[in-house]
Amino acid sequence: MFNNRFEGSIPPSLGNCQSLLELNLSYNNITGTIPRELVEVSSLSISLDISQNYLTGSLPYEVGDLVKLVELDVSGNKLSGEIPTTLGSCIMLARLYLEGNEFEGTIPQSLKSLRSMEEIDISRNNLSGQIPEFLGKFTHLNHLNLSYNDFEGELPKEGIFSNASGLSVIGNNRLCGGLPELLLHACSNKKSHSSQRLLALKVVVPVACALAFIIAMSCFIVARSKVKKSRGGPAASHSYKGWKSISYLELVQSTGGFSVDNLIGSGSFGSVYKGVFPTDGRVVAVKVLNLQQQGASKSFIDECKVLRSIRHRNLLKIISACSSIDNQGNDFKSLIFEFMANGSLDSWLHPRDDDESQSKRLSLIQRLNIAIDVASALDYLHHHCEQPLFIVI
C-alpha cells in the first residue's frame, strides 16, 4: 500500500489483523496519530513502515508489544515526545528509523537490550544529552546516523564509533573527541601533566608488550608453517571462504520467524526449517542447533570444517553457516543446506497406508539401490574425505 495517495488517518481496526507479518503505508498523505491498536499487532515480525507521511503525536508506549518485529520505520513524519522506553522490549529489531521527526529527550538506556541492531537512524530530531556507551557494544551495528540533534559530551570510542564510514554525527556542535575524520573539536583536558604522564605509561607499556607478543606469535606461526611445508604436509585451513555470508536476520525472514508451519523435523540435535530467501527465491533447509546440549558449540565448529570439504553425490550439499545471537541475546548457530523437495527417506522406506503415500511405494531394486548409495556415502566419509568421520550405526 506504499507510494499511493491515501489520505485520512490509520484505522484502529487494523489491530484486528492478528496474522499480519508486514505493513507498509509509506509515501502517502496519511495524517493523525498512530493508533495504539496498530502497535499491539504482536504478529508483525518482518516490517512496520509508516514513513514519509504527516503523522503527529507520540510513538505509542505499546510499541513494546512488537517483540517479533525486525524493522520499524516511522521516519519523515511530525512525531514528537520522547522515544518510548518500551522500545527496548523489541529485542528482534535489526533496523530502526526515526529520522526527520521532532523527538526530544535522551536516548533511553532500555535500548541497550537491542543487541541485534544493524542500522539505526535518529537524525534530524531534537534529541539531547550524552550518546550512551552501549551503542558501541552492538557488534552487528554497521550504520548509525545521529546527525542534526543536540547531543553533547565525548563521543564513545568502541564499535561503530571506530568506523567513520558507518557513522554520522554532523550538526551536533557540542560533541567532542572521536575519530579525526568526524571533524569534531577536541575535548577539554583538565588533568595535570603528571597525571597525563602516568596515563601515558599505563597505556604505552601494555600496548608495547601486546605488540611484542603479537610479533613474536606471528614469527612463530610463519616459522611453523614453513616447517610443515618442508615436511610435505599441507597446512590446515579453518577458513570458510567461499560460503555465502548469511545473517540471523535473513534466516528469520526466510523461515517466517522460524514458524511452526515451516518446521520439517526436530530432535535432540535441534530443529530443521524450510526457508525461502526473499532476495533470489532460493529454497533451503535451515538446521538450528540445540546449544543446550553439552559440547554442541564444538560440534558445530567441527561439523563446519568437515562439511565444507565434503564432495559426494549422495551427500547433501551445505550452502552456508550462521553463528550469531538470537532475539533473546543467546548464542545462535545453524547450518544451511540445499532443500530436498521429495521429503524424508523414512517416508519412502516406510510409507503409510493413506492415499498420499501410495505413490511412494518402492520396488525391491529401488530399495537395493538406496542401500548401495548409503553405503557408498558412508565409505566416502570413513576413508576418502579430508577429515574422515567414524559413524556408528
C-alpha positions as CSV (number, residue, x, y, z in Angstrom):
1,M,0.0,0.0,0.0
2,F,3.0,2.3,-0.2
3,N,3.6,5.2,-2.6
4,N,-0.1,6.0,-3.2
5,R,-2.3,9.0,-2.3
6,F,-4.1,7.6,0.6
7,E,-5.5,10.3,2.9
8,G,-7.1,10.4,6.4
9,S,-5.9,8.5,9.5
10,I,-4.8,5.0,10.1
11,P,-7.9,3.0,11.1
12,P,-7.6,1.4,14.5
13,S,-9.4,-1.7,13.1
14,L,-6.0,-2.7,11.6
15,G,-5.4,-4.0,15.1
16,N,-7.8,-6.9,14.3
17,C,-5.3,-8.3,11.7
18,Q,-3.7,-10.6,14.2
19,S,-1.9,-12.6,11.5
20,L,-0.3,-9.6,9.8
21,L,3.5,-10.1,9.3
22,E,4.4,-6.9,7.4
23,L,2.7,-3.5,6.8
24,N,3.9,-0.7,4.5
25,L,2.0,2.5,4.3
26,S,4.9,4.7,3.4
27,Y,4.8,7.7,1.0
28,N,1.1,8.5,1.3
29,N,-0.8,11.5,2.7
30,I,-1.9,9.9,6.0
31,T,-2.5,12.3,8.9
32,G,-3.5,12.0,12.6
33,T,-1.8,9.9,15.3
34,I,-0.5,6.4,15.3
35,P,-3.3,4.3,16.8
36,R,-2.4,2.2,19.8
37,E,-4.2,-0.8,18.3
38,L,-1.7,-0.8,15.3
39,V,1.4,-1.4,17.5
40,E,-0.5,-4.0,19.5
41,V,-0.5,-6.4,16.5
42,S,2.1,-8.8,18.0
43,S,2.2,-10.9,14.9
44,L,4.1,-8.1,13.0
45,S,7.6,-9.7,12.5
46,I,9.1,-8.5,9.2
47,S,8.5,-4.8,9.0
48,L,6.2,-1.9,10.0
49,D,6.8,1.1,7.7
50,I,4.7,4.2,8.0
51,S,7.3,6.6,6.9
52,Q,7.0,9.8,4.8
53,N,3.5,10.8,5.8
54,Y,2.1,13.6,8.0
55,L,1.6,11.7,11.3
56,T,1.7,13.7,14.5
57,G,1.7,12.9,18.2
58,S,4.0,10.5,20.0
59,L,5.1,6.9,19.3
60,P,2.7,4.9,21.4
61,Y,4.0,3.3,24.6
62,E,2.5,0.0,23.4
63,V,5.2,-0.3,20.7
64,G,7.0,-2.5,23.1
65,D,4.4,-5.3,22.3
66,L,6.1,-5.7,18.9
67,V,8.6,-8.2,20.3
68,K,9.0,-10.1,17.0
69,L,9.4,-7.0,14.8
70,V,12.7,-6.8,12.7
71,E,12.3,-3.4,11.1
72,L,10.5,-0.2,12.4
73,D,10.4,2.9,10.1
74,V,8.5,6.0,11.2
75,S,10.8,8.5,9.5
76,G,9.7,11.6,7.7
77,N,6.7,12.5,9.8
78,K,5.9,15.1,12.5
79,L,6.1,12.8,15.5
80,S,7.1,14.3,18.9
81,G,7.7,13.5,22.5
82,E,10.4,11.1,23.8
83,I,11.5,7.8,22.4
84,P,9.4,5.3,24.4
85,T,11.5,3.2,26.9
86,T,9.3,0.2,26.0
87,L,11.1,0.1,22.6
88,G,13.8,-1.8,24.4
89,S,11.4,-4.8,24.6
90,C,11.5,-5.2,20.8
91,I,14.6,-7.4,21.1
92,M,14.4,-8.7,17.5
93,L,14.8,-5.2,16.0
94,A,17.6,-5.0,13.5
95,R,16.7,-1.8,11.7
96,L,15.3,1.4,13.4
97,Y,14.5,4.5,11.5
98,L,13.2,7.5,13.5
99,E,14.8,10.3,11.5
100,G,13.1,13.5,10.3
101,N,10.7,13.9,13.2
102,E,10.5,16.1,16.4
103,F,11.5,13.6,19.0
104,E,13.2,15.1,22.1
105,G,14.9,14.0,25.3
106,T,17.7,11.4,25.6
107,I,18.3,8.0,24.0
108,P,16.7,5.6,26.5
109,Q,19.0,3.2,28.4
110,S,16.5,0.5,27.8
111,L,17.6,0.3,24.2
112,K,20.8,-1.5,25.3
113,S,18.9,-4.8,25.1
114,L,18.5,-4.4,21.3
115,R,21.7,-6.3,20.6
116,S,20.7,-7.5,17.1
117,M,20.7,-3.9,15.8
118,E,22.3,-3.5,12.3
119,E,21.1,0.0,11.3
120,I,19.9,3.0,13.5
121,D,18.9,6.4,12.1
122,I,17.6,9.0,14.6
123,S,19.0,12.1,12.7
124,R,17.1,15.4,12.3
125,N,15.3,15.4,15.6
126,N,15.6,17.4,18.9
127,L,17.4,14.7,20.9
128,S,19.9,15.8,23.5
129,G,22.2,14.6,26.3
130,Q,25.2,12.3,26.0
131,I,25.5,9.4,23.5
132,P,25.2,6.2,25.5
133,E,28.2,3.9,25.6
134,F,26.1,0.8,24.9
135,L,25.7,1.8,21.2
136,G,29.4,1.0,20.8
137,K,28.9,-2.6,22.1
138,F,26.4,-3.5,19.4
139,T,28.6,-6.0,17.5
140,H,26.3,-6.2,14.4
141,L,25.7,-2.4,14.1
142,N,27.1,-1.2,10.8
143,H,25.2,2.1,10.3
144,L,24.5,4.8,12.9
145,N,23.2,8.3,12.0
146,L,22.9,10.7,14.9
147,S,23.3,13.9,12.9
148,Y,21.5,17.2,13.4
149,N,20.4,16.8,17.0
150,D,21.8,18.4,20.2
151,F,24.0,15.7,21.7
152,E,26.9,16.7,23.9
153,G,30.0,15.4,25.6
154,E,32.7,13.0,24.4
155,L,31.9,10.5,21.7
156,P,32.3,6.8,22.7
157,K,35.3,5.0,21.1
158,E,34.2,1.4,20.7
159,G,32.4,-0.5,18.0
160,I,30.6,1.6,15.4
161,F,32.3,4.8,16.8
162,S,35.6,3.5,15.4
163,N,34.2,3.2,11.9
164,A,33.9,6.7,10.3
165,S,32.3,5.3,7.2
166,G,29.3,3.9,9.1
167,L,28.8,6.8,11.5
168,S,27.4,10.3,11.0
169,V,27.3,12.9,13.8
170,I,27.4,16.2,11.9
171,G,25.2,19.0,13.2
172,N,25.9,18.2,16.9
173,N,28.1,21.2,17.8
174,R,28.5,20.2,21.5
175,L,30.1,16.8,20.7
176,C,33.8,16.4,21.1
177,G,36.5,13.7,20.5
178,G,36.0,10.8,18.2
179,L,37.9,9.9,15.0
180,P,39.7,12.8,13.2
181,E,37.5,12.1,10.1
182,L,34.5,13.2,12.1
183,L,35.9,16.8,12.4
184,L,34.8,17.2,16.0
185,H,36.7,19.6,18.3
186,A,39.0,18.1,21.0
187,C,37.5,17.5,24.4
188,S,38.8,19.8,27.1
189,N,41.6,18.2,29.3
190,K,41.8,19.4,32.9
191,K,44.3,16.7,34.1
192,S,47.7,17.7,35.3
193,H,50.8,17.0,33.3
194,S,51.9,14.4,35.9
195,S,48.6,12.6,35.5
196,Q,49.0,12.6,31.8
197,R,52.5,11.1,32.0
198,L,51.1,8.4,34.4
199,L,48.3,7.7,32.0
200,A,50.7,7.5,29.1
201,L,52.8,4.9,31.0
202,K,49.7,2.9,31.8
203,V,48.7,2.9,28.1
204,V,52.1,2.7,26.3
205,V,53.6,-0.1,28.3
206,P,50.7,-2.6,27.9
207,V,50.4,-1.7,24.2
208,A,54.1,-2.2,23.6
209,C,54.0,-5.5,25.4
210,A,51.0,-6.6,23.3
211,L,52.7,-5.6,20.1
212,A,55.8,-7.5,21.0
213,F,53.7,-10.6,21.8
214,I,51.8,-10.3,18.5
215,I,55.0,-10.0,16.5
216,A,56.5,-13.0,18.4
217,M,53.4,-15.1,17.8
218,S,53.4,-14.1,14.1
219,C,57.0,-15.2,13.7
220,F,56.2,-18.4,15.4
221,I,53.2,-19.2,13.2
222,V,55.1,-18.3,10.0
223,A,58.1,-20.5,11.0
224,R,55.8,-23.4,11.9
225,S,54.0,-23.1,8.6
226,K,57.3,-23.2,6.7
227,V,58.4,-26.3,8.7
228,K,55.1,-28.1,7.8
229,K,55.5,-27.2,4.1
230,S,59.1,-28.5,4.2
231,R,57.8,-31.8,5.5
232,G,55.4,-32.1,2.7
233,G,52.3,-31.8,4.9
234,P,49.5,-29.5,3.8
235,A,48.8,-26.5,6.1
236,A,45.4,-27.0,7.8
237,S,42.8,-24.3,7.0
238,H,40.0,-23.3,9.2
239,S,38.6,-20.7,6.8
240,Y,35.1,-20.9,5.4
241,K,36.0,-18.8,2.4
242,G,33.6,-19.5,-0.4
243,W,30.5,-19.7,1.7
244,K,27.9,-17.0,1.2
245,S,27.5,-14.9,4.3
246,I,24.0,-15.3,5.8
247,S,22.8,-13.3,8.8
248,Y,20.4,-14.3,11.6
249,L,18.0,-11.7,10.2
250,E,17.9,-13.3,6.8
251,L,17.2,-16.7,8.4
252,V,14.3,-15.1,10.4
253,Q,12.8,-13.6,7.3
254,S,13.3,-16.7,5.1
255,T,11.6,-19.1,7.7
256,G,8.8,-16.7,8.7
257,G,10.3,-16.2,12.1
258,F,11.1,-20.0,12.5
259,S,7.4,-20.6,12.1
260,V,5.9,-24.0,13.1
261,D,4.4,-24.1,9.6
262,N,8.0,-24.3,8.1
263,L,9.2,-26.9,10.6
264,I,10.5,-30.0,8.7
265,G,11.6,-32.0,11.7
266,S,13.2,-31.8,15.2
267,G,15.1,-34.0,17.6
268,S,17.7,-33.8,20.4
269,F,20.2,-32.2,18.0
270,G,17.8,-29.3,17.2
271,S,15.3,-28.4,14.6
272,V,15.2,-28.1,10.8
273,Y,13.1,-25.5,9.0
274,K,12.2,-24.8,5.4
275,G,13.2,-21.4,4.2
276,V,12.9,-19.2,1.1
277,F,15.4,-16.4,0.7
278,P,13.5,-13.3,-0.4
279,T,16.4,-12.0,-2.5
280,D,16.6,-14.8,-5.0
281,G,13.7,-17.1,-4.1
282,R,16.1,-20.0,-3.3
283,V,14.6,-22.7,-1.1
284,V,16.8,-24.1,1.6
285,A,16.8,-26.3,4.7
286,V,17.9,-24.5,7.9
287,K,19.3,-26.7,10.7
288,V,19.2,-24.8,14.0
289,L,21.4,-26.5,16.6
290,N,20.2,-27.0,20.2
291,L,23.1,-25.4,22.1
292,Q,21.7,-26.6,25.4
293,Q,23.4,-29.9,24.8
294,Q,26.9,-30.2,26.2
295,G,29.5,-29.8,23.5
296,A,27.1,-28.5,20.9
297,S,29.2,-25.4,20.1
298,K,32.3,-27.5,19.5
299,S,30.2,-29.9,17.4
300,F,29.1,-27.0,15.3
301,I,32.7,-25.9,14.5
302,D,33.8,-29.5,13.8
303,E,30.8,-30.1,11.5
304,C,31.5,-26.9,9.6
305,K,35.1,-27.9,9.0
306,V,34.1,-31.4,7.7
307,L,31.0,-30.4,5.6
308,R,33.0,-27.7,3.8
309,S,35.3,-30.3,2.3
310,I,32.7,-33.0,1.5
311,R,32.1,-33.7,-2.2
312,H,29.9,-36.7,-2.9
313,R,26.8,-37.2,-5.0
314,N,24.9,-39.0,-2.2
315,L,25.6,-36.3,0.5
316,L,23.5,-33.2,1.0
317,K,25.4,-30.0,-0.1
318,I,25.9,-27.3,2.6
319,I,25.3,-23.8,1.4
320,S,26.5,-21.8,4.4
321,A,26.5,-21.5,8.2
322,C,25.4,-18.8,10.6
323,S,26.9,-18.1,14.0
324,S,25.3,-15.1,15.7
325,I,22.9,-14.2,18.6
326,D,19.1,-14.7,18.6
327,N,16.4,-12.3,19.6
328,Q,16.9,-13.2,23.2
329,G,20.6,-12.4,23.1
330,N,21.6,-16.1,23.3
331,D,24.2,-17.8,21.0
332,F,22.7,-19.0,17.7
333,K,24.2,-21.5,15.4
334,S,22.8,-23.0,12.3
335,L,23.7,-24.8,9.1
336,I,22.0,-24.1,5.8
337,F,21.6,-26.9,3.3
338,E,20.1,-27.5,-0.1
339,F,16.4,-28.3,0.3
340,M,15.3,-31.7,-0.9
341,A,11.7,-31.4,-2.0
342,N,10.8,-35.1,-2.0
343,G,10.6,-35.4,1.8
344,S,12.5,-37.7,4.1
345,L,13.9,-41.1,3.2
346,D,12.0,-42.6,6.1
347,S,8.6,-41.7,4.5
348,W,9.7,-43.5,1.3
349,L,11.0,-46.7,3.0
350,H,8.0,-46.9,5.4
351,P,5.0,-45.3,3.7
352,R,1.7,-45.1,5.5
353,D,-1.5,-46.7,4.1
354,D,-3.2,-43.4,3.2
355,D,-3.8,-42.3,-0.5
356,E,-1.0,-39.7,-0.4
357,S,1.6,-42.3,0.4
358,Q,0.6,-44.8,-2.3
359,S,2.8,-43.1,-4.8
360,K,5.8,-43.6,-2.6
361,R,5.9,-47.4,-2.9
362,L,9.4,-48.5,-3.8
363,S,10.4,-51.7,-5.6
364,L,12.9,-54.1,-4.3
365,I,15.5,-52.9,-6.9
366,Q,14.9,-49.3,-5.8
367,R,15.4,-50.1,-2.2
368,L,18.6,-52.1,-3.0
369,N,19.9,-49.0,-4.9
370,I,19.2,-46.8,-1.9
371,A,21.2,-49.1,0.3
372,I,24.1,-49.1,-2.1
373,D,24.1,-45.3,-2.3
374,V,24.0,-45.0,1.5
375,A,26.9,-47.5,1.8
376,S,28.9,-45.5,-0.8
377,A,28.4,-42.3,1.1
378,L,29.5,-44.0,4.4
379,D,32.6,-45.4,2.7
380,Y,33.5,-41.9,1.5
381,L,33.0,-40.4,5.0
382,H,35.1,-43.2,6.6
383,H,38.0,-43.4,4.2
384,H,38.1,-40.7,1.4
385,C,37.2,-37.2,2.7
386,E,39.8,-34.8,4.0
387,Q,38.8,-35.3,7.6
388,P,37.4,-38.9,7.9
389,L,34.3,-39.4,10.0
390,F,33.6,-42.5,12.0
391,I,29.9,-43.1,12.2
392,V,28.4,-45.9,14.4
393,I,25.1,-47.3,13.2
